[in-house]
Amino acid sequence: MDKSHLSDPERVARLMLAACLAYLWVIYLGAVTQQDGWQAIIHRRQRCNLRLFQLGLRLLDYFLNQINRFPARLTLCQKVSGSEYAT
């Protein structure tokens, strides 16, 4: 943030918002990596010693550099009361 040289509070707030959303998106991609089995493709098959953020970055890198496209829709199911799932 210091390197941005922004002094206007509104612009700093927008930059912080964009950075926070990007961080959450990469964490989400890390969760998708673990849930949907992408971990075996982008990291070890036996065990994983990477955090969600690193997994998310590796999945994003894989999509952009190996597949040359990003899936149009990635969903993460969350357990909701009992055995039903919601996206």
C-alpha positions, -999 to +999 in steps of 0.1 A: +000+000+000+029+024+007+042+019-028+009+030-043+017+067-032-021+073-029-030+102-006-068+104-014-086+084+013-113+074-012-087+059-035-069+041-006-102+027+005-109+014-030-075-001-033-079-018+001-113-032-009-098-046-042-069-062-023-093-078+003-115-092-024-085-106-043-073-122-010-107-138-003-109-150-039-075-168-037-085-184-003-118-196-020-097-211-048-076-229-022-108-244-007-120-254-041-086-270-047-090-292-017-127-300-022-127-308-059-095-328-061-073-303-079-046-308-052-033-340-069-027-320-101-010-289-087+008-304-056+017-337-040-007-365-041+001-380-007+000-351+017-002-313+014+018-289+035+005-257+018-020-233+032-052-224+014-037-192+000-008-210-016-031-237-030-053-210-044-024-192-061-012-225-076-047-233-089-050-199-105-015-202-120-025-237-134-057-224-149-040-194-165-008-210-177-016-247-183-052-247-194-052-212-209-087-206-196-105-202-163-136-223-156-167-202-160-182-213-128-166-227-096-189-235-068-182-244-032-208-264-013-214-256+023-232-280+046-265-266+058-285-283+086-284-321+081-274-335+048-285-307+025-260-286+007-262-250-005-240-232-029 
